[in-house]
Amino acid sequence: MGRIAIGIEYDGRAYCGWQQQQEAPSVQQTLERALSRVADAPVALTAAGRTDAGVHARIQIAHFDTPAVRSARAWVLGSNTYLPADISLRWARPVEAHFHARFAALSRTYRYIILNRVARSALAAGRALCVHRPLDALHMQAAAQHLLGQHDFSAFRAAACQARSPVRRIEQLTVSRAGEWLTVQVTANAFLHHMVRNIVGLLVAVGVGDAPPEQALRQLESRQRSTGEATAAAHGLYLWQIRYPSAFGLPEAQSDDSAIIGALKGLGDTDG
């Protein structure tokens, strides 16, 4: 029995999220069906994280055990033959038996993409959040600094969150602007259910002037979700990078390809 790690990208709009569910199509279920056809046997996937309905992934990493012997190329090209256009295997690698896509991960990075203009975008719809009121990125960045470090993030978790502990460690949280586009990037050891979307909801409220930057600290210290702003929509969120010990030799360990967001931002350009 061998263990295979795979890197996956997907557009989450057509799915109920990563995790398999009986009542709606999931990314996990769709992938397992394709991989099973290549393996000629059932395949069960374990992923680094469970993205919500509508959330996208530049890179999701998962592993599975199989007796089937296939080349990395065969896993990728064979599976992509059976996958819909909105899910794609980027790579496949044999890994040691002690590799675990979830528990071996050192950190996870999400990016949230915001288009800040009066007119909506027909091309970026479903891929970025459009905020029509002017956003102050400097105020948003000031608010973000209150959330760095290890804290009880109960005020930023969904009511349905099943995590045993609300304590998480945010290593990086930045807000940057490039013209009409804002990117919120957050890296942590792990995330609670809706944690990133709730953080972005707060930062947007600060950005449009509905709340001061200090509201981030007050909300954090309250440990009550009821003190929070609205949860940001799922379609602006991307699972962007997952970091593992370099000993595993995974392709995404040091990579930070920005081409996807560059192309997305190009959708809003009207010149030419």
C-alpha positions as CSV (number, residue, x, y, z in Angstrom):
1,M,0.0,0.0,0.0
2,G,1.5,3.3,-1.0
3,R,0.5,6.9,0.0
4,I,0.1,9.6,-2.6
5,A,-0.1,13.4,-2.0
6,I,-1.9,15.5,-4.5
7,G,-2.2,19.3,-5.1
8,I,-5.6,20.5,-6.3
9,E,-7.1,23.7,-7.4
10,Y,-10.8,24.4,-7.8
11,D,-13.5,27.0,-8.3
12,G,-15.9,26.3,-5.4
13,R,-19.1,27.9,-6.7
14,A,-20.7,24.7,-7.8
15,Y,-20.0,22.7,-4.6
16,C,-21.2,22.5,-1.1
17,G,-17.6,22.7,0.0
18,W,-14.7,20.3,0.3
19,Q,-16.3,17.7,2.6
20,Q,-18.5,15.0,1.1
21,Q,-22.2,15.4,1.8
22,Q,-25.2,13.3,0.7
23,E,-27.5,16.1,-0.4
24,A,-25.1,18.2,-2.6
25,P,-22.0,17.7,-4.8
26,S,-18.7,18.2,-3.0
27,V,-15.1,18.7,-4.2
28,Q,-14.0,15.6,-2.2
29,Q,-16.7,13.4,-3.7
30,T,-15.9,14.6,-7.2
31,L,-12.2,14.0,-6.8
32,E,-12.6,10.6,-5.2
33,R,-14.7,9.4,-8.1
34,A,-12.1,10.5,-10.6
35,L,-9.1,9.1,-8.7
36,S,-11.0,5.8,-8.2
37,R,-11.3,5.4,-11.9
38,V,-7.6,5.8,-12.4
39,A,-6.8,3.4,-9.5
40,D,-9.4,0.9,-10.5
41,A,-10.3,0.8,-6.8
42,P,-12.1,3.0,-4.2
43,V,-10.0,6.0,-3.1
44,A,-10.6,8.0,0.1
45,L,-9.1,11.4,0.5
46,T,-7.9,13.3,3.6
47,A,-7.4,17.0,3.0
48,A,-5.4,19.8,4.7
49,G,-8.6,21.8,5.3
50,R,-12.3,21.7,4.7
51,T,-13.2,24.8,2.7
52,D,-16.8,26.0,2.8
53,A,-19.4,26.1,0.1
54,G,-18.4,28.6,-2.6
55,V,-14.8,28.9,-1.4
56,H,-12.1,28.5,-4.0
57,A,-8.6,26.9,-3.7
58,R,-5.4,27.9,-5.5
59,I,-4.0,24.9,-3.7
60,Q,-5.6,22.3,-1.6
61,I,-3.4,19.3,-0.5
62,A,-4.8,15.9,0.2
63,H,-3.5,12.3,0.5
64,F,-4.8,8.8,-0.1
65,D,-3.6,5.3,0.3
66,T,-3.7,2.9,-2.7
67,P,-2.3,-0.4,-3.8
68,A,-2.4,0.9,-7.4
69,V,1.0,1.7,-9.0
70,R,0.7,4.7,-11.3
71,S,3.2,7.3,-12.3
72,A,2.7,10.9,-11.1
73,R,1.9,11.9,-14.7
74,A,-0.8,9.2,-14.9
75,W,-2.5,10.2,-11.7
76,V,-2.6,13.8,-12.8
77,L,-3.6,13.4,-16.5
78,G,-5.8,10.4,-15.8
79,S,-7.8,12.1,-13.0
80,N,-8.1,15.4,-14.9
81,T,-9.7,13.4,-17.8
82,Y,-12.6,12.5,-15.5
83,L,-12.8,15.8,-13.6
84,P,-15.1,18.8,-14.5
85,A,-13.4,22.0,-15.7
86,D,-13.7,23.7,-12.3
87,I,-11.5,21.1,-10.5
88,S,-7.9,20.2,-11.5
89,L,-5.1,18.2,-10.1
90,R,-1.9,20.3,-10.3
91,W,0.5,17.5,-9.2
92,A,0.8,14.1,-7.5
93,R,3.7,12.8,-5.5
94,P,4.4,9.5,-3.6
95,V,5.1,10.3,0.1
96,E,6.2,8.5,3.2
97,A,3.5,6.7,5.2
98,H,3.8,9.1,8.1
99,F,2.8,12.1,5.9
100,H,-0.6,13.4,6.8
101,A,-2.2,16.3,4.7
102,R,-3.9,17.8,7.8
103,F,-1.7,17.1,10.7
104,A,1.7,17.6,9.1
105,A,0.8,21.1,7.9
106,L,2.7,23.9,9.6
107,S,0.4,26.7,8.5
108,R,-2.3,27.6,6.1
109,T,-2.7,30.8,4.1
110,Y,-6.0,32.3,2.8
111,R,-6.4,35.3,0.5
112,Y,-9.6,37.3,0.3
113,I,-10.1,39.4,-2.9
114,I,-12.2,42.6,-2.9
115,L,-13.1,44.7,-5.9
116,N,-13.7,48.3,-4.6
117,R,-15.6,50.3,-7.1
118,V,-19.1,51.6,-7.8
119,A,-19.9,49.4,-10.8
120,R,-20.1,45.7,-10.4
121,S,-18.0,43.4,-12.5
122,A,-19.6,40.9,-14.8
123,L,-16.3,39.0,-15.2
124,A,-15.2,38.9,-11.6
125,A,-18.7,37.9,-10.3
126,G,-18.4,34.8,-8.1
127,R,-14.6,35.3,-7.8
128,A,-14.3,38.5,-5.8
129,L,-16.4,40.5,-3.4
130,C,-17.5,43.8,-4.8
131,V,-17.7,46.7,-2.3
132,H,-19.2,49.8,-3.7
133,R,-18.3,52.2,-0.8
134,P,-14.7,53.5,-0.6
135,L,-12.5,51.3,1.5
136,D,-9.6,52.8,3.6
137,A,-6.9,50.1,3.4
138,L,-4.8,51.8,6.0
139,H,-7.6,51.7,8.6
140,M,-8.2,48.0,7.7
141,Q,-4.5,47.3,8.2
142,A,-4.5,49.0,11.6
143,A,-7.4,46.9,12.7
144,A,-5.7,43.7,11.5
145,Q,-2.8,44.3,13.8
146,H,-4.9,43.7,16.8
147,L,-5.5,40.1,15.7
148,L,-1.9,39.0,15.3
149,G,-0.6,36.3,17.6
150,Q,-2.2,33.5,19.6
151,H,-5.7,34.3,20.9
152,D,-9.1,32.9,21.7
153,F,-11.0,33.6,18.5
154,S,-14.4,32.7,19.7
155,A,-15.8,36.0,18.4
156,F,-14.7,35.0,14.9
157,R,-16.0,31.5,14.8
158,A,-19.3,30.2,13.4
159,A,-22.0,28.9,15.7
160,A,-21.7,25.5,14.0
161,C,-17.9,25.4,14.5
162,Q,-16.9,22.0,16.0
163,A,-13.3,22.7,16.9
164,R,-12.5,21.6,20.4
165,S,-10.5,24.8,21.1
166,P,-11.1,28.3,19.9
167,V,-7.4,29.2,20.3
168,R,-5.5,29.9,17.1
169,R,-2.2,31.6,16.2
170,I,-2.3,34.2,13.4
171,E,1.2,34.6,12.0
172,Q,0.4,37.2,9.3
173,L,-2.6,39.4,8.5
174,T,-2.1,42.1,5.8
175,V,-4.4,44.3,3.8
176,S,-3.0,45.6,0.5
177,R,-4.4,47.7,-2.3
178,A,-3.6,47.8,-6.0
179,G,-5.9,50.2,-7.8
180,E,-9.5,49.1,-7.3
181,W,-8.4,45.8,-5.9
182,L,-7.8,44.9,-2.2
183,T,-6.2,41.7,-0.9
184,V,-6.6,40.4,2.6
185,Q,-4.0,37.7,3.3
186,V,-4.0,35.7,6.5
187,T,-1.7,32.9,7.7
188,A,-2.3,30.9,10.8
189,N,-1.5,27.5,12.2
190,A,-5.2,26.5,11.7
191,F,-8.5,28.2,11.3
192,L,-12.0,28.0,12.9
193,H,-15.2,27.6,10.9
194,H,-15.8,31.0,9.1
195,M,-12.9,32.6,10.9
196,V,-11.4,34.2,7.8
197,R,-14.7,35.4,6.5
198,N,-15.6,36.9,9.8
199,I,-12.3,38.7,10.0
200,V,-12.9,40.1,6.6
201,G,-16.4,41.2,7.5
202,L,-14.9,43.2,10.4
203,L,-12.2,44.7,8.2
204,V,-14.7,45.8,5.6
205,A,-16.8,47.5,8.2
206,V,-13.7,49.3,9.4
207,G,-12.7,50.1,5.8
208,V,-16.0,51.8,5.0
209,G,-16.0,53.7,8.3
210,D,-18.8,51.8,10.1
211,A,-16.4,50.8,12.9
212,P,-13.1,52.1,14.2
213,P,-9.9,50.0,13.9
214,E,-10.1,49.4,17.7
215,Q,-13.3,47.4,17.2
216,A,-11.1,44.5,16.2
217,L,-9.6,44.4,19.7
218,R,-12.9,44.9,21.4
219,Q,-14.5,42.1,19.4
220,L,-11.6,39.7,20.0
221,E,-11.7,40.4,23.8
222,S,-15.5,39.9,23.9
223,R,-15.1,36.2,22.8
224,Q,-18.7,36.6,21.6
225,R,-19.7,36.2,18.0
226,S,-22.7,38.4,18.6
227,T,-20.4,41.4,18.8
228,G,-19.1,40.8,15.3
229,E,-19.9,42.3,11.9
230,A,-21.5,40.4,9.1
231,T,-19.7,37.4,7.7
232,A,-18.1,38.2,4.3
233,A,-19.4,36.2,1.3
234,A,-17.6,32.9,0.4
235,H,-16.9,33.7,-3.2
236,G,-14.0,36.1,-2.5
237,L,-12.1,33.6,-0.4
238,Y,-9.2,31.4,-1.7
239,L,-7.2,28.7,0.1
240,W,-3.9,30.0,-1.1
241,Q,-1.0,28.1,0.4
242,I,-0.2,25.3,2.8
243,R,3.2,25.0,4.3
244,Y,4.8,21.6,5.2
245,P,8.2,20.6,6.5
246,S,10.6,20.8,3.6
247,A,11.6,17.1,4.2
248,F,8.4,16.1,2.5
249,G,9.5,17.8,-0.7
250,L,6.1,18.9,-1.8
251,P,6.0,21.4,-4.7
252,E,3.9,24.0,-2.9
253,A,6.2,24.2,0.2
254,Q,7.9,27.4,-0.9
255,S,5.9,28.4,-3.9
256,D,3.8,31.6,-4.0
257,D,2.6,31.9,-7.5
258,S,0.6,35.1,-7.9
259,A,-0.5,34.6,-11.5
260,I,-4.1,33.6,-10.6
261,I,-4.8,36.8,-8.7
262,G,-2.9,38.8,-11.3
263,A,-5.2,37.4,-14.0
264,L,-8.3,37.9,-11.8
265,K,-7.3,41.6,-11.2
266,G,-7.0,41.9,-15.0
267,L,-10.7,41.1,-15.3
268,G,-11.4,44.6,-13.9
269,D,-9.3,46.5,-16.3
270,T,-11.3,48.4,-18.9
271,D,-8.4,50.1,-20.9
272,G,-7.4,48.7,-24.3
